[in-house]
Amino acid sequence: MSLITAAPPSRPRTDRRATARTPAPVAPRTPAPRVAPRTPAPRVAPRTPATGVASRARSRWPVRLGLGLIGAGLALLPWLFVLATSLPATATAAHWQVAWVGFDTLEALAFVTTGVLVIRRDARACLTAMVTATLLVADAWFDVSTAAPGADQVTAVMMAALLEIPLAVFSVVLAFRTLSRQR
């Protein structure tokens, strides 16, 4: 057996000074795409293509709507005085059962709708939770204020304090948590 070894291939000799002066060709580098930082949208109305100016009517509608709502609330203040001074101390309602059964039906529908939307993780659950809270507070208010003195009044206060108001607070918390989860 013979072992034959081959010599390593010879390299061409280059002048090191020549390579130092002329750099080797480099492939052109493409710059990495820049991603613009995320900035919040401007608070001005977008420009319309026809005129190139921001639409004044579009930018003013929240202010006008807000002023209208404030005006409606302030307009109710004199009406509250009229009601407080002119309503009789007692009144007889012809459809008392229909009113309360209908109101409690709305509460039940609000609870069921909120539950279904929460299970489905639907963003609208925050709206139905606020509706539920509003109905519960109104129910507590009218239960307590229309209850006859004595056992009925005690029952109404206990139901409001132990059931309706805590459920209303729970519904408001649920509404805010569902709203913040969607952001």
C-alpha positions in Angstrom: 0.0 0.0 0.0 1.3 3.3 -0.8 0.2 6.5 0.7 0.1 9.3 -1.8 -0.3 12.7 -0.5 -1.0 15.7 -2.6 0.3 19.1 -2.0 -2.2 21.8 -1.3 -3.2 23.8 -4.4 -1.0 26.8 -4.9 -2.5 30.2 -4.4 -1.8 33.0 -6.8 0.3 35.6 -5.2 -1.2 39.0 -4.8 0.4 42.2 -3.8 -1.0 43.1 -0.4 -0.4 46.7 -1.0 -2.5 46.6 -4.2 -5.5 45.0 -2.4 -5.4 47.6 0.4 -5.7 50.4 -2.1 -8.5 48.9 -4.2 -11.3 47.5 -2.1 -13.0 44.4 -3.2 -16.3 45.0 -4.9 -19.2 45.0 -2.5 -22.8 44.1 -3.4 -25.0 47.1 -3.2 -26.8 47.3 0.1 -30.5 48.1 0.1 -31.5 50.1 3.2 -33.9 48.3 5.6 -37.4 49.6 5.2 -38.2 52.2 7.8 -41.4 51.9 9.7 -42.8 55.2 10.7 -43.6 55.5 14.4 -47.3 55.2 15.1 -48.8 58.6 15.8 -52.3 59.4 16.9 -54.6 60.7 14.2 -54.9 64.5 14.0 -57.9 66.0 15.6 -58.8 68.1 12.6 -61.3 67.1 10.0 -59.9 65.5 6.8 -59.5 67.7 3.7 -62.2 67.4 1.1 -60.9 66.6 -2.4 -63.0 69.3 -4.0 -61.8 72.3 -2.0 -58.7 71.1 -0.2 -59.9 72.6 3.0 -61.2 70.9 6.2 -64.9 70.7 6.2 -66.2 73.0 8.9 -69.5 71.3 9.3 -67.8 68.0 9.9 -65.4 69.3 12.5 -68.1 71.2 14.5 -70.8 68.5 14.9 -69.4 67.1 18.2 -69.4 70.6 19.7 -72.9 71.3 18.5 -74.2 67.9 19.7 -72.6 68.4 23.1 -74.0 71.9 23.4 -77.5 70.6 22.5 -77.3 67.9 25.1 -76.2 70.3 27.8 -79.0 72.6 26.8 -81.5 69.8 27.1 -80.3 69.0 30.5 -80.5 72.6 31.7 -84.0 73.0 30.1 -85.2 70.2 32.4 -84.3 72.1 35.6 -87.4 74.4 35.4 -89.5 71.4 34.5 -88.3 69.7 37.7 -89.5 72.6 39.7 -92.9 72.5 38.0 -93.2 68.8 38.8 -92.2 69.2 42.4 -94.8 71.8 43.0 -97.7 70.6 41.0 -97.8 66.8 41.2 -100.3 65.3 43.7 -98.9 63.4 46.7 -100.6 60.2 45.7 -101.8 58.8 42.4 -103.6 55.8 41.1 -102.2 53.9 38.2 -104.6 52.0 36.0 -101.9 49.6 34.6 -99.6 49.2 37.6 -98.9 45.5 37.1 -98.2 46.0 33.3 -95.8 48.8 34.1 -93.8 46.8 36.6 -93.9 43.5 34.7 -92.8 45.3 31.5 -89.9 47.1 33.4 -88.7 43.9 34.9 -88.9 42.2 31.5 -86.6 44.8 30.1 -84.2 44.1 33.0 -84.2 40.4 32.3 -83.6 41.0 28.5 -80.7 43.3 29.4 -79.1 40.7 31.6 -79.6 37.9 29.0 -78.3 40.1 26.2 -75.3 41.2 28.2 -74.5 37.6 29.1 -74.7 36.4 25.5 -72.5 39.2 24.3 -69.9 38.6 27.0 -69.7 34.9 26.1 -69.3 35.8 22.5 -66.6 38.5 23.5 -68.6 41.0 21.5 -67.6 44.7 22.0 -71.3 45.7 22.3 -71.4 44.0 25.7 -70.2 47.3 27.2 -73.4 49.0 25.9 -75.8 46.4 27.2 -74.0 46.3 30.5 -74.6 50.1 30.9 -78.2 49.7 29.9 -78.6 46.9 32.6 -77.0 49.2 35.2 -79.3 52.0 34.3 -82.4 49.9 34.5 -81.3 48.5 37.9 -80.7 51.9 39.4 -84.1 53.1 38.1 -85.8 50.0 39.4 -84.2 50.5 42.9 -85.2 54.2 42.9 -88.8 53.6 42.0 -89.2 50.5 44.2 -88.0 52.6 47.2 -89.9 55.8 46.4 -93.2 54.1 45.6 -93.3 51.5 48.4 -95.9 51.9 51.1 -94.5 52.7 54.5 -93.8 49.7 56.7 -92.8 46.2 55.5 -93.1 47.1 51.9 -90.6 50.0 52.4 -88.2 47.8 54.3 -88.3 45.1 51.6 -87.7 47.7 48.9 -84.7 49.2 50.7 -83.2 45.8 51.4 -83.7 44.7 47.7 -82.1 47.9 46.5 -79.2 47.8 48.9 -78.4 44.1 48.7 -79.4 43.2 45.1 -80.1 46.0 42.6 -77.4 48.5 43.5 -74.6 45.9 43.8 -75.7 44.4 40.4 -75.7 47.9 38.9 -72.2 48.5 40.1 -71.1 45.1 38.8 -72.6 46.0 35.4 -70.8 49.3 35.3 -67.5 47.7 36.1 -68.2 45.0 33.5 -68.9 47.7 30.9 -65.7 49.6 31.6 -63.6 46.4 31.5 -65.2 45.2 28.3 -64.6 48.6 26.8 -60.9 48.8 27.7 -60.4 45.2 26.5 -61.5 46.3 23.0 -59.0 49.1 22.7 
